[in-house]
Amino acid sequence: MSDPRAAVPAVPVLAARAAELDAADELASCRKLFALEPDAVYLDGNSLGALPRNVPERVQDVITRQWGELRIRSWDESGWWTAPERIGDRIAPLVGAGQGRIVVGDSTSVNVFKALMGAVRLLDPADPARDEIVVDATTFPTDGYIARSVARMTGMPLVPVDPAELPGSLGPRTAVVLVNHVDFRTGRLHDLPGLTAAVHEAGGLAVWDLCHSAGALPVGLDEHGVDLAVGCTYKFLNGGPGSPAFLYVAERHQERFDSPLPGWNSHADPFAMAQDFTAAEGAVRGRVGTPDILSMLALEAALDVWDGVSIDAVRAKSLALTDFFLECVTAYAPADRVSSTTPAAHAERGSQVALRCAEAPAVMAALIERGVVGDLRRPDVLRFGFTPLYVGFADAERAARTLGEVLREIPAAG
Amino acid sequence: MSDPRAAVPAVPVLAARAAELDAADELASCRKLFALEPDAVYLDGNSLGALPRNVPERVQDVITRQWGELRIRSWDESGWWTAPERIGDRIAPLVGAGQGRIVVGDSTSVNVFKALMGAVRLLDPADPARDEIVVDATTFPTDGYIARSVARMTGMPLVPVDPAELPGSLGPRTAVVLVNHVDFRTGRLHDLPGLTAAVHEAGGLAVWDLCHSAGALPVGLDEHGVDLAVGCTYKFLNGGPGSPAFLYVAERHQERFDSPLPGWNSHADPFAMAQDFTAAEGAVRGRVGTPDILSMLALEAALDVWDGVSIDAVRAKSLALTDFFLECVTAYAPADRVSSTTPAAHAERGSQVALRCAEAPAVMAALIERGVVGDLRRPDVLRFGFTPLYVGFADAERAARTLGEVLREIPAAG
């Protein structure tokens, strides 16, 4: 009897396909821009993106020269003061936004607060019956917590709805709808153009959370008429741990956008230090307090990896990678041990694969031990993020093969 | 006739006094912990603290090893997840707070929002007539803007009051009072123990902004019964440009503290990813979203300079420095050109000197040109911050002497 702990041999046809796909991959050369050991299979870039190689030197310059030597002068001379809107303009093309509509700063949660409260204030005061804040019931929890807080502060009812049932639950009471573009558990991609249109049809405003889509797929914020959006920069945008989030306000709403956090950085003339608040024009109005420059400029450096990269090419590779990984999982993993909750249809898939597995905690620990890094969402979800800039097809094959190996060693529960 | 542009010679007695005071200064050895050229006279540490020498190497390790190699594992293995409360505990002794009462994260403005809205929610609901939010009319503008936003959201009246008139304006309608510990323009130190007691006497809650006192003088948050407080870490705490701010909630209020920004990081079990929000216990409840780790850990490294430093010694040196600087200004600067708006009484003085000067913009530009870096607050205030860890008495003498020189060169307006 063969040793069940022996490494699972590669299925030759899959290994060959991986090699072919990698050879034909126009984004393959991007991997060298990241600090990754040659054998690293890092499938957790949907949680924390890998380090772009140019970041350490840039941050060192920010610290030792800009802060250490120029000190206070760097607010002007090193461009610190304008970084939030400058970096917003770098992110804009990746999510289909024009220049001057995105500002970077604060956490995603704080930006969800600005966006939702800002959306409520854009509502027509002559239509008080339009009072429901609808929130994606499957969204990342922080969105729901903040939405509940906004509902509490405004006295508006909060209505959690599964995105699949969203069109049927919209109506004359629909005020603001907050949806996550990609479900963080299953990797399901929601129909941003269709749902945005449905929300508008009902007379409401659509706010999107792009944490799992910015840098992973085309979003088309302007094109699809999204009202407001927020997103994270430390996943597919590789900005570093806890790098600042971003806020998008559609051009047609900028003039009336009324931030609930009118800090001095959103004042039209911050250094007048006036007692009265006069809001700045444009994206700057979404700023609050002094920006965290070290994290902000690390993100700016990290965005260099996108130079010359087409987000359409990223999307095409992402779908090919997740298709291929699912095919490899079918080949290597015992069918009764894992099941994918990620939609098979491309139009419904983000850039991750989620596998249900009763022994998920032990399985993910063993995978990480063997250099295949994904993550666990309790109680039973194995998540594998595919970041096309630095993950290849051979990585996908190895990850699935290692998963097969691990599942043969860890006994099935019950 | 002597050339008015010739350098002003040092007054021998002042130069000698400076040398004596520096020789006797127990904190003099701290300067070598900072990246400062030997001849730098940096009097803007009340705006952006100088770079502690240990920060670049620490941040490099955070980027290249913790992020670059350990990647996602660093959230646990490198202590990223617990950094906000761990660093809060490092700041606590500097402001007289016990352990577990301070959390670091977000900007000062965002923390003012948490503190004010949190204070409103601590009020006795059986006393709805207690409805006034009183705000220091001289405070740094962002505090006033955010206070107005809280007043708008809660429907409570906002009452701006000069701190000097505060005791007389308190009464049965006083709900929450937000005061800045040190006036950012004049450097006036407000009476935190006395005003806090007066607010309590009136039945209200006292919220203090410590941006210009944390790291400059003893605050005694616990001792004086302050209810909530916020503070900045990039001034006297040298955390770096835009480093995260902090929030203090008195122990007696922690259990009822009800954050208006209940992000997933303030959940009792964040990784349960539960739809329902259950607030964490203690200081963690003040967290919101994912912390900005690069800025946060730069701050943590920067706090090393405080090891073994007594805040009482810092205060004693600060007062001696500002006394001596004012004495030197009197000796070197034409009396009709500048006038101090910083109180002469020690009990009313923070750690900066503010001089009114009709030609302030040109004068400050010329000072900076000659290596004496202070800053300007429009239209006519020259600000000189004295950070006892790296500013010495010879620096104070040189700054005053250079000011005298510059004033002789720049014609008096009008």
Interface residues (C-beta under 8 A of the other chain):
Chain A: A35 E37 Y42 D44 S47 L48 A50 L51 V55 P56 V59 Q60 I63 T64 W67 G68 E69 R71 I72 R73 S74 W75 W80 D106 S107 T108 S109 V110 F113 A137 F140 P141 T142 G144 Y145 I146 R148 S149 M153 P160 R185 C232 Y234 G240 P241 G242 S243 P244 A245 P260 L261 P262 G263 W264 N265 H267 F271 A272 M273 A274 Q275 F277 V288 G289 T290 P291 D292 I293 L294 S295 M296 A298 I368 V373 D375 R377 R378
Chain B: A35 Y42 D44 S47 L48 A50 L51 V55 P56 V59 Q60 I63 T64 W67 G68 E69 R71 I72 R73 S74 W75 W80 D106 S107 T108 S109 V110 F113 A137 F140 P141 T142 G144 Y145 I146 R148 S149 M153 P160 R185 C232 Y234 G240 P241 G242 S243 P244 A245 P260 L261 P262 G263 W264 N265 H267 F271 A272 M273 A274 Q275 F277 V288 G289 T290 P291 D292 I293 L294 S295 M296 A298 I368 V373 D375 R377 R378
